[in-house]
Amino acid sequence: MVEPLAYIGVPIDSVNRNGGCERSPATLRELGLPAALGGEDGGDLEVGIRGEERDPETGILAGFDVLETTVTIRGAVAELLREGIRPFLAGGCCAALPGALAGARDALGTIALVNFDGHADLYDGETSASGEAADMPVSVVLGLGPAAWVEAAGGASVAPERAALVGFRDKEESLDHGMRQPETLDPAPILRPVEDLRAQSPASVASELPELIGAPFWLHFDVDVLDERVFPATDYLMPNGLDWQDTAEILTPLLTSPSLIGASLACYNPEKDPALACGRALVSNLSSAGLSESR
């Protein structure tokens, strides 16, 4: 029996406008994701990101709102985990991740991260061209900066050797922009870029991750890990991504692992999905990954 996950909406979008990924929690609720998770629907957190200026200290667009959002998510996740409830944060964008990991660390101590994402997300306020918070979450989680955001999260949430970056395929772009490269960190995270998934098979990679990271883990799933032709309803389209079968081979063993402490979903944009085909596929595939067995 798979333990249920409580659905918590995090309606944020670091592009700082109404709509877009902010609508994801409500749309996925209407499409039945809370029932597929098997737990309670905890409603939406009172969060939001607004502002057209980059904070001069951190370089983050709408920096004050990003930090406040992190504090709110941190408190909510810690409270749920202390009550024995595993949260599933339905975003929204990847800017939710630092608060989620900080709350998990506050409640449980040593934790790990599996970041299943088309991007490595190790930008900071200087290297991010846009200043959008969604460029930076892994950098914050590892305590690398921006400093004020790391402080709002109570310091690093995860040691680099307990972080697995899986499915990323943005190396060329990130080098062009001067992003810190994950393999240069000491110690380095566990790195499984998209080419490794194809060489080893997604299922074999996923099966080895819990032992490699060596701690109870949080799973973050950004839909842009999927190929742009498979899942066009996102703001960060890239070719050479995964298909649904590959994605299921990663998600199923991780979402059903006894070491899973919580999960988050990011970057589905219902405005780019007028017939809701992508949203339905997302709910169906998450349910097929084993979550529906918890009902």
Buried (B, 14 or more C-beta within 10 A) or exposed (E): EBBBBBBBBBBBBBBBEEEBBBBBBBBBBEBBBBBBBBBBBBEBBEBBBEBEEBBEEBBBBBBBBBBBBBBBBBBBBBBBBEEEBBBBBBBBBBBBBBBBBBBBBBBBEEBBBBBBBBBBBBBBBEBBEEBBBBBBBBBBBBBBBBBBBBEBBBEBBBBBBBBBBBBBBBBEEBEEEEBBBBEEBEEBBBBBBBEBBEEEEBBEBBBBBBEBBEBBBBBBBBBBBBBBEBBBBBBBBBEEBBEBEBBBBBBBBBBBBEBBBBBBBBBBBBBBBEEBEBBBBBBBBBBBBBBBEBE
